[in-house]
Amino acid sequence: MKRLWRATLACTIGLGLIVQADLARANLEDILYDKGQLTKEEWIKAKADNEKSAAEQDKALDQKFFIKGSYDQKKGLVFKSNDGNFSMELGLRFQLRYSYPQEGDSLNAANQLTLDDKDVSSFRIRRARLKMGGHAFQPWLKYYFEYDVPSNTLLDWRVDLAKFKWATLRVGQWKVNYNRERVDSSGAQQFADRSIVNSPFNLDRQTGVMLSGAFFESTPAYIIYHAGVFTGTGLNQSFNDDKRMLYVARLQWNFLGRDLPFSQSDVEYTENPTGSLAVAGAHNRADRFTFPTTSRAAGVVDGQFAINQAVEELAFKYRGFSLQQEFHVKEVTNKNTQAKTNLLGAYVQAGYFPHYMIDFIPQPLEVAFRYAFVDPNDTVRNDVLREQTVALNWFFAGHRNKLTLDASHLSQAGGVTPEDRIRLQYDISF
């Protein structure tokens, strides 16, 4: 221990001597010039020599230390090579949630969850994520990983060949670029979680390949496309369960000439009106009615259900106001019986920072409202599920540090007892 203290003290003294020597060299020519021992020309030359020497020392340090580290408030820890060909961004995100009398919605079209009638007051670590991304060898060769600690699950792993804006190739596993609500990060939500529409219609994370690109950027004809082929078996499945694949296509029109990132709430205060209109479609053959799935029901043959679905989507932001809307249709055909089931679903949500209208209201406060419905079978009456949710958000540092309080009223036609839900969630990323 004494040796360690001595070494530390020696390093500190040495560093101090080096700094003092540099300062002495930097100030010596000024002192001599003030005393008249240097002409102006000699003083200028001495200053130039010192600057050149300092630049050479910096270059030598750059060659010795190839990687530089820093912290970015939006990206987390950032490591970059001096030549710009390698970078790595490391981030952590946590969500702590309190819910009463339940966390989810028992009125769920996808799986018809059954919860106890008794009220439950609970805390939960909803998400704890480790993220890593950047580029390697070239700035256009990008990678990204995301790991969920509570479930011990690798969520995302992907590589992008993004040399051309009009054609980017992605391979790996990620949230399929189908609808905005699902692609929006859970850390950039306007409410504590997604709507009741998400579960029965989203395509979730899949393994596959996708081509995407953009044309006519910064014009009213600005469009972005995505076209992908995936195994269609869901998260972390190493092989397909049949020879059929999941096919997905999406076309987005940025009708005001500006791209709208996948993030809810207008935290950034968008100066110019920015909006997008998108349509997407998907086709897959699955073993079960619910989708995505990784298990097979008894007596069901491979690919028994043909699933076709489509979505229309609108998003808009302008000076603290945000609007987001989706309308889903889904047709499921039992290839054994030829029976068809049609599902419908939609949501609309809007939020606003009232400070921009009433000065004395604190700027970090946002008020939001969402309405959603799901019709699990359009031929059956009295089975429509509905959600009405109001939310208050307080942004300490944008989506990276925020507090969300939302209250929902969940109902189902046909005499089912409605349910109310309150959730308080703290979300922090660093």
C-alpha positions in Angstrom: 0.0 0.0 0.0 2.9 2.4 0.8 4.4 1.7 -2.5 1.2 2.5 -4.2 0.9 5.8 -2.4 4.6 6.7 -3.2 4.0 5.9 -6.9 0.9 8.0 -7.0 2.7 10.9 -5.3 5.6 10.6 -7.7 3.2 10.6 -10.8 1.4 13.7 -9.4 4.6 15.6 -8.8 5.9 14.6 -12.2 2.7 15.8 -13.9 2.9 19.1 -12.0 6.5 19.6 -13.2 5.6 18.9 -16.8 2.7 21.3 -16.7 4.9 24.0 -15.0 7.6 23.5 -17.7 5.0 23.9 -20.5 3.7 27.1 -18.9 7.3 28.4 -18.4 8.0 27.7 -22.1 4.8 29.3 -23.1 5.4 32.5 -21.1 9.2 32.9 -21.4 9.0 34.7 -24.8 6.4 37.0 -23.4 8.6 37.9 -20.4 11.7 38.5 -22.6 9.6 40.5 -25.1 8.2 42.7 -22.3 11.8 43.3 -21.0 12.9 44.3 -24.5 15.3 41.4 -24.8 13.4 40.1 -27.9 12.4 42.1 -31.0 8.9 41.8 -32.2 10.0 39.6 -35.1 11.9 37.3 -32.7 8.8 37.2 -30.3 6.5 36.2 -33.2 8.9 33.5 -34.4 9.2 32.1 -30.8 5.4 32.0 -30.5 5.1 30.2 -33.8 7.8 27.7 -32.8 6.0 26.9 -29.5 2.7 26.4 -31.3 4.4 24.1 -33.8 6.0 22.1 -31.0 2.7 21.8 -29.2 1.0 20.6 -32.4 3.7 18.0 -32.8 3.2 16.8 -29.2 -0.5 16.5 -29.8 0.0 14.5 -32.9 2.4 12.2 -31.1 -0.2 11.7 -28.4 -2.9 11.0 -31.0 -0.6 8.3 -32.5 0.1 6.8 -29.0 -3.6 6.9 -27.9 -5.6 5.8 -30.9 -9.0 5.9 -29.1 -10.6 9.0 -27.5 -13.4 8.8 -25.0 -16.1 11.3 -24.1 -19.7 11.5 -22.8 -22.6 12.6 -24.9 -25.9 13.6 -23.2 -27.8 11.9 -26.0 -25.7 8.9 -26.7 -23.9 8.0 -23.5 -20.3 7.0 -23.4 -18.7 7.5 -26.8 -15.4 6.1 -28.0 -13.9 7.1 -31.3 -10.7 6.4 -33.2 -8.7 9.3 -34.4 -9.1 8.3 -38.1 -12.9 8.3 -37.7 -13.2 4.7 -38.9 -14.2 3.2 -35.6 -16.7 4.3 -33.0 -18.6 2.8 -30.1 -21.5 4.2 -28.0 -22.4 2.6 -24.7 -25.7 3.4 -22.9 -27.8 2.1 -20.0 -31.6 2.6 -19.6 -33.8 1.8 -16.6 -37.6 2.0 -16.1 -39.0 1.7 -12.6 -42.8 1.4 -12.6 -45.5 1.6 -10.0 -48.9 0.3 -11.0 -52.4 0.0 -9.4 -54.5 -2.0 -9.4 -52.7 -3.9 -12.2 -49.9 -3.2 -14.7 -51.2 -4.6 -17.9 -54.6 -4.8 -19.4 -56.6 -8.0 -18.7 -58.9 -7.0 -21.6 -56.3 -8.0 -24.2 -57.3 -9.2 -27.6 -54.2 -11.2 -28.2 -54.1 -13.5 -25.3 -57.1 -12.7 -23.1 -55.2 -12.5 -19.9 -57.1 -13.4 -16.7 -56.2 -11.5 -13.6 -57.4 -11.8 -10.0 -60.3 -9.6 -9.0 -58.3 -8.2 -6.0 -56.5 -5.0 -6.3 -52.7 -5.2 -6.4 -50.3 -2.3 -5.7 -46.8 -3.1 -7.0 -43.4 -1.8 -8.0 -41.5 -3.4 -10.9 -38.3 -2.9 -12.9 -40.1 -2.8 -16.2 -36.9 -2.5 -18.3 -33.2 -2.5 -17.7 -31.3 -2.3 -21.0 -27.7 -2.2 -22.1 -27.1 -0.7 -25.5 -24.0 -0.7 -27.7 -23.7 0.8 -31.2 -21.5 2.6 -33.6 -19.5 1.8 -36.8 -16.4 -0.2 -37.7 -13.8 -0.1 -40.5 -15.9 2.6 -42.3 -18.4 5.2 -41.1 -21.1 3.5 -43.2 -20.6 0.0 -41.7 -22.8 0.3 -38.6 -23.7 -2.1 -35.9 -26.1 -2.2 -32.9 -26.7 -4.5 -29.9 -29.4 -4.3 -27.2 -29.6 -6.6 -24.2 -32.4 -6.8 -21.6 -31.0 -7.6 -18.1 -34.2 -8.8 -16.2 -35.1 -11.3 -18.9 -31.5 -12.2 -19.8 -32.4 -11.7 -23.5 -30.4 -10.4 -26.4 -33.0 -8.2 -28.1 -31.3 -6.5 -31.0 -28.2 -7.5 -33.0 -27.8 -6.0 -36.4 -25.4 -4.7 -39.0 -26.1 -1.9 -41.5 -24.3 -1.3 -44.8 -25.3 2.3 -45.1 -23.0 3.7 -47.8 -25.9 5.0 -49.9 -29.0 6.9 -48.7 -31.1 5.3 -51.4 -30.1 1.7 -50.5 -29.1 0.5 -47.1 -28.8 -3.2 -46.4 -29.5 -4.5 -42.8 -29.0 -8.0 -41.5 -29.6 -9.4 -38.0 -32.5 -9.2 -35.5 -34.5 -6.1 -34.7 -38.0 -4.6 -34.4 -39.4 -5.0 -37.9 -40.0 -1.7 -39.6 -43.7 -2.1 -39.9 -45.6 0.5 -37.7 -44.4 3.5 -35.8 -45.8 2.7 -32.4 -43.8 -0.5 -32.2 -40.6 0.9 -33.7 -40.7 3.8 -31.3 -38.4 2.9 -28.4 -40.0 2.1 -25.1 -37.7 4.9 -23.8 -39.3 7.5 -26.1 -42.9 6.8 -25.4 -45.5 9.4 -24.6 -47.3 7.1 -22.1 -46.0 4.5 -19.7 -46.4 1.9 -22.5 -47.9 1.2 -25.8 -51.6 1.0 -26.6 -53.8 -2.1 -26.6 -53.4 -2.1 -30.4 -49.8 -3.1 -30.2 -50.1 -6.7 -29.0 -52.5 -8.2 -31.7 -51.0 -6.3 -34.6 -47.3 -5.7 -34.1 -44.7 -7.9 -35.8 -42.2 -7.6 -33.0 -38.5 -8.5 -33.4 -37.5 -10.9 -36.2 -34.4 -12.2 -37.7 -33.9 -11.5 -41.4 -32.6 -9.0 -44.0 -34.0 -5.7 -45.2 -33.3 -3.1 -47.8 -34.3 0.5 -47.2 -33.6 4.0 -48.6 -34.7 7.5 -49.2 -35.4 9.6 -52.2 -36.1 13.3 -52.9 -34.9 14.4 -49.5 -35.9 18.0 -48.4 -38.7 18.2 -51.0 -42.4 17.6 -50.8 -41.8 14.2 -52.6 -39.5 13.0 -49.8 -40.1 9.2 -49.4 -38.5 6.4 -47.4 -39.0 2.7 -48.2 -38.4 -0.6 -46.4 -38.6 -4.1 -47.8 -37.6 -7.1 -45.8 -37.7 -10.9 -45.6 -37.7 -12.6 -42.2 -38.0 -16.1 -40.7 -41.2 -14.9 -38.9 -40.8 -17.1 -35.8 -40.1 -14.3 -33.4 -37.3 -13.4 -31.0 -34.0 -15.3 -30.8 -35.1 -18.2 -33.0 -32.1 -19.8 -34.7 -34.0 -21.5 -37.4 -37.4 -21.4 -39.2 -40.1 -23.9 -38.4 -41.1 -24.3 -42.1 -40.0 -23.2 -45.5 -42.2 -20.1 -45.6 -41.0 -16.6 -44.7 -42.4 -13.3 -43.4 -42.5 -10.6 -46.0 -42.8 -6.9 -45.0 -42.9 -3.7 -47.0 -43.4 -0.1 -45.8 -43.6 3.2 -47.7 -43.4 6.5 -45.8 -44.0 9.9 -47.3 -42.6 13.0 -45.5 -45.0 15.4 -47.1 -43.4 18.5 -45.7 -39.9 17.6 -46.9 -38.5 16.9 -43.4 -38.0 13.5 -41.8 -39.9 12.7 -38.5 -37.7 10.5 -36.2 -39.3 7.5 -34.4 -39.8 9.3 -31.1 -43.0 10.5 -29.4 -43.7 13.9 -27.8 -42.3 17.1 -29.3 -39.6 17.5 -26.6 -37.3 19.2 -29.1 -39.9 21.9 -29.9 -40.0 21.4 -33.7 -39.8 24.9 -35.2 -41.1 23.9 -38.6 -44.2 21.7 -39.1 -43.0 18.1 -39.7 -45.2 15.2 -40.7 -45.2 11.7 -42.3 -47.9 9.5 -43.8 -47.1 5.8 -44.2 -48.6 2.5 -45.3 -47.2 -1.0 -44.7 -48.2 -4.6 -45.4 -47.0 -8.0 -44.2 -47.7 -11.6 -45.1 -46.8 -14.8 -43.2 -47.8 -18.4 -42.6 -48.0 -19.3 -38.9 -48.9 -22.3 -36.7 -51.1 -20.4 -34.4 -53.7 -17.6 -34.6 -51.7 -15.3 -32.4 -48.6 -13.8 -33.9 -45.7 -13.7 -33.6 -45.3 -17.2 -32.1 -42.6 -19.6 -31.2 -44.8 -22.6 -30.2 -47.2 -25.0 -31.9 -50.7 -25.8 -30.7 -51.6 -29.5 -30.5 -53.0 -30.9 -33.7 -52.0 -27.9 -35.8 -50.0 -28.5 -39.0 -47.2 -26.3 -40.2 -48.3 -23.0 -41.6 -52.0 -23.7 -41.0 -52.9 -20.0 -40.7 -52.2 -17.5 -43.6 -51.9 -14.0 -42.1 -52.2 -10.8 -44.2 -52.2 -7.5 -42.5 -51.8 -3.8 -43.4 -51.5 -0.5 -41.5 -52.1 3.2 -42.3 -50.1 5.7 -40.2 -49.9 9.4 -39.6 -47.5 11.4 -37.4 -47.0 15.1 -37.0 -45.0 17.5 -34.7 -45.0 21.3 -34.5 -43.9 23.7 -31.7 -44.7 21.5 -28.7 -47.6 19.7 -30.3 -47.5 16.0 -31.4 -50.0 13.8 -33.1 -49.8 10.1 -33.9 -52.3 7.7 -35.4 -52.5 4.2 -36.8 -55.3 2.1 -38.3 -54.7 -1.7 -38.6 -56.5 -4.5 -40.5 -55.5 -8.2 -40.2 -56.9 -11.2 -42.0 -56.3 -14.7 -40.7 -57.3 -17.7 -42.9 -57.3 -21.2 -41.5 -56.0 -23.2 -44.6 -57.6 -26.4 -43.2 -61.2 -25.1 -43.0 -60.8 -21.9 -45.1 -62.5 -20.0 -42.3 -61.4 -16.3 -42.1 -61.1 -14.0 -39.2 -60.8 -10.3 -39.7 -59.3 -8.1 -36.9 -59.5 -4.3 -36.8 -57.7 -1.9 -34.5 -56.7 1.8 -34.3 -55.4 4.4 -31.9 -54.9 8.2 -31.9 -52.8 10.1 -29.4 -51.9 13.7 -29.0 -49.7 15.7 -26.6 -48.8 19.3 -25.9 -46.5 21.3 -23.7 -49.0 24.0 -22.4 -46.1 26.3 -21.4 -46.0 27.5 -25.0 -49.5 28.8 -24.6 -49.6 29.8 -21.0 -46.2 31.1 -19.7 -46.6 30.3 -16.0 -47.0 26.6 -16.6 -43.6 24.9 -16.2 -41.9 24.2 -19.6 -41.0 20.5 -18.8 -44.7 19.5 -18.4 -46.5 17.7 -21.2 -50.2 16.7 -21.2 -51.3 13.8 -23.5 -54.4 11.8 -24.4 -54.9 8.5 -26.2 -57.9 6.6 -27.5 -57.6 3.1 -28.9 -59.8 0.2 -29.9 -59.4 -3.4 -31.0 -62.1 -5.5 -32.7 -60.8 -9.1 -32.5 -63.4 -10.4 -34.9 -65.5 -8.2 -37.1 -68.2 -10.8 -37.4 -68.8 -11.0 -33.7 -70.8 -8.4 -31.9 -70.0 -7.0 -28.4 -66.3 -8.0 -28.3 -64.7 -4.6 -29.1 -62.0 -3.5 -26.6 -61.4 0.2 -25.9 -58.7 2.2 -24.1 -58.8 5.8 -23.0 -55.6 7.1 -21.3 -54.5 10.5 -20.1 -50.9 11.2 -19.2 -48.7 13.8 -17.6 -45.0 13.8 -18.5 -42.2 15.8 -16.7 -39.0 15.9 -18.8 -35.9 16.5 -16.7 -33.7 15.9 -19.7 -35.9 15.0 -22.6 -36.7 11.3 -22.9 -33.4 10.4 -21.2 -34.7 11.5 -17.8 -38.4 11.7 -17.3 -41.4 10.9 -15.1 -44.7 9.7 -16.5 -48.0 9.4 -14.8 -50.9 7.9 -16.8 -54.4 6.7 -16.0 -56.4 4.4 -18.2 -60.0 3.3 -18.5 -60.3 -0.1 -20.2 -63.6 -1.4 -21.4 -65.1 -4.2 -23.5 -68.6 -4.4 -25.0 -71.0 -7.1 -24.0 -71.4 -6.4 -20.3 -67.7 -7.0 -19.3 -66.9 -4.9 -16.2 -64.6 -2.0 -17.1 -61.2 -1.6 -15.5 -59.2 1.4 -14.4 -55.5 1.5 -14.2 -52.9 4.0 -12.8 -49.2 3.8 -13.6 -46.3 6.0 -12.5 -43.0 5.4 -14.2 -39.5 6.8 -13.9 -37.3 6.4 -17.0 -33.6 7.3 -17.1 -30.9 6.7 -19.6 -27.2 7.4 -19.3 
